[in-house]
């Protein structure tokens, strides 16, 4: 059974096997953050937003710690990150079973730290999710399996702010060449914003989702 707390928006248009959209919030945020998008997203989606497991206090949570010291500077706790990937994977299984979601229409949308884990999960658990939306994140090659499966059919929507001061846009720009080299279907776009989601960005990824909900 999943141990992650979560909130749900049930489909406004009911079906026997609804498509599933999972939302993975960023570092220092919580399950309510990305859920603010939920009412504006397609009515047929079951939308689920889990809370990351590591409490930072005052309603802030993280999927893994980011540490700072004088010797190493800023670095990520990869052990915690991999533990969170496993927890999210089990969580997806639990939600799919509980709500009898469509087996071939699972979307994973992550912001920042959530985007980094969305990429990683898609490689550690090939085809568990069909569609990844990575907003303001990047592919952390230290968080990938040694051998990437050639059977992956997941497609990717990637976007980033050109003036992002938290995660440099240069890091995100490596994502599309990496995914293209694996012959994976990828859309990459940039917006004149910082570490956030511009309105044009929202309408762009909403359209991308809608296109993939079509029969």
C-alpha positions in Angstrom: 0.0 0.0 0.0 1.2 3.5 -0.8 2.4 5.6 2.1 2.2 8.9 0.3 -0.5 11.4 1.3 -2.4 12.7 -1.7 -5.3 14.7 -3.0 -7.6 13.9 -6.0 -9.7 15.6 -8.6 -12.1 13.0 -9.9 -13.0 13.1 -13.6 -15.8 15.5 -14.5 -16.6 13.2 -17.5 -16.8 9.7 -16.1 -15.5 6.6 -17.8 -14.9 3.0 -16.9 -11.1 3.5 -17.1 -10.2 7.2 -16.8 -6.8 8.5 -18.0 -4.5 9.3 -15.1 -2.5 12.5 -14.5 -0.1 12.5 -11.5 1.4 15.8 -10.3 4.9 15.8 -8.6 5.5 19.1 -6.9 8.9 20.8 -6.4 11.4 21.1 -3.5 9.9 23.0 -0.5 6.4 22.9 -1.8 3.4 20.5 -1.2 0.6 18.6 -2.9 -1.6 21.7 -3.2 0.8 23.6 -5.4 0.4 22.0 -8.9 -3.1 21.0 -7.9 -4.1 24.7 -8.6 -3.9 23.7 -12.3 -6.4 20.8 -11.9 -9.7 22.6 -12.5 -8.4 24.0 -15.8 -7.2 20.6 -17.2 -9.3 18.2 -19.4 -12.5 17.0 -17.7 -11.9 13.3 -18.4 -8.7 13.1 -16.4 -8.3 11.6 -12.9 -5.8 14.0 -11.4 -3.8 12.9 -8.3 -1.3 15.0 -6.5 0.9 13.3 -3.8 2.9 15.0 -1.1 6.6 14.3 -1.0 7.7 12.2 2.0 10.4 14.5 3.6 9.0 17.3 5.8 10.9 20.6 5.8 8.4 22.2 8.3 5.8 24.9 7.8 3.9 22.9 5.1 7.0 22.4 2.9 8.1 19.0 1.6 10.8 17.5 -0.5 11.3 14.3 -2.5 15.0 14.4 -1.5 17.3 16.7 0.4 19.5 19.3 -1.2 22.5 19.9 1.0 25.0 22.8 1.2 28.5 22.8 2.5 31.7 24.7 2.0 33.6 21.8 0.4 31.0 20.3 -2.0 28.7 23.3 -2.4 25.2 22.4 -3.4 24.5 18.7 -3.9 21.5 16.3 -4.0 21.0 13.3 -1.8 20.8 10.6 -4.5 19.9 7.8 -2.0 16.8 9.7 -0.9 16.0 10.5 -4.6 16.1 6.8 -5.5 14.0 5.9 -2.5 11.4 8.5 -3.7 11.4 7.0 -7.2 10.5 3.7 -5.7 7.8 5.2 -3.5 6.3 7.1 -6.5 6.4 3.9 -8.6 4.5 1.9 -5.9 2.1 4.9 -5.5 1.3 4.8 -9.2 0.6 1.1 -9.0 -1.7 1.7 -6.1 -3.6 4.5 -7.8 -4.0 2.6 -11.1 -5.5 -0.3 -9.2 -7.7 1.7 -6.9 -9.3 3.8 -9.6 -9.0 1.3 -12.5 -7.3 3.8 -14.7 -6.7 3.5 -18.4 -3.6 1.2 -18.8 -2.2 3.2 -21.7 -3.0 6.7 -20.7 -0.9 7.6 -17.7 0.6 11.1 -17.5 3.3 12.2 -15.1 3.8 16.0 -14.7 6.6 17.2 -12.5 7.9 20.6 -11.6 11.5 21.2 -10.7 12.6 18.4 -8.4 9.4 16.6 -9.4 10.4 16.9 -13.1 13.9 15.5 -12.3 12.2 12.5 -10.7 9.7 12.2 -13.5 12.5 11.7 -16.0 14.3 9.3 -13.8 11.2 7.2 -13.1 10.5 6.8 -16.8 13.9 5.2 -17.3 13.9 3.0 -14.2 10.4 1.7 -14.8 10.0 1.6 -18.6 6.5 2.3 -20.0 4.9 2.4 -16.5 3.9 5.9 -17.7 3.2 6.8 -21.3 3.6 10.6 -21.1 6.0 12.8 -19.1 5.7 16.5 -18.7 8.9 18.0 -17.2 8.5 21.6 -16.2 11.5 23.6 -15.0 13.6 20.5 -14.5 16.4 18.6 -16.2 17.8 15.0 -16.7 20.1 14.2 -13.8 22.3 11.5 -15.4 23.4 10.5 -11.8 19.8 9.4 -11.3 19.5 7.1 -14.3 19.9 3.3 -14.6 23.2 2.1 -16.0 21.5 0.6 -19.1 18.5 2.4 -20.6 15.9 0.1 -22.1 15.5 0.2 -25.8 11.8 -0.7 -25.3 10.8 2.7 -23.9 7.9 4.3 -25.8 7.2 7.2 -23.4 7.0 10.7 -25.0 8.2 13.9 -23.3 7.0 17.5 -23.0 9.9 19.6 -21.6 9.8 23.4 -20.8 12.0 25.8 -19.0 12.3 29.5 -18.2 15.1 31.4 -19.9 15.8 33.4 -16.8 15.5 30.6 -14.3 17.8 31.3 -11.4 17.2 28.1 -9.5 17.9 25.5 -12.3 19.9 27.1 -15.2 18.2 26.8 -18.6 21.5 25.4 -19.9 20.9 22.2 -17.9 17.4 21.8 -19.4 18.7 22.3 -22.9 20.6 19.1 -22.6 17.3 17.2 -22.2 16.1 17.1 -25.8 19.4 16.0 -27.4 19.6 13.3 -24.7 16.1 12.1 -25.5 16.5 12.5 -29.3 19.6 10.2 -29.1 17.3 7.6 -27.6 14.8 8.1 -30.5 12.2 9.2 -28.0 9.4 11.6 -29.1 10.2 15.0 -27.4 8.9 18.5 -27.5 11.1 21.2 -25.9 10.2 24.9 -25.4 11.4 27.9 -23.5 9.5 30.8 -22.0 10.7 34.2 -20.8 10.1 33.5 -17.1 12.1 32.5 -14.0 11.5 29.3 -12.0 7.8 29.0 -12.8 5.1 28.3 -15.3 4.1 31.1 -17.7 0.4 31.2 -18.9 1.5 30.4 -22.5 3.4 27.4 -21.0 0.3 26.1 -19.3 -1.8 26.4 -22.5 0.9 24.7 -24.4 1.2 21.6 -22.2 -2.6 21.5 -21.8 -2.9 21.2 -25.6 -0.2 18.5 -25.6 -2.2 16.5 -23.0 -5.5 16.9 -25.0 -3.8 15.6 -28.1 -2.8 12.4 -26.3 -6.3 11.9 -24.8 -7.8 11.5 -28.3 -8.8 8.0 -29.1 
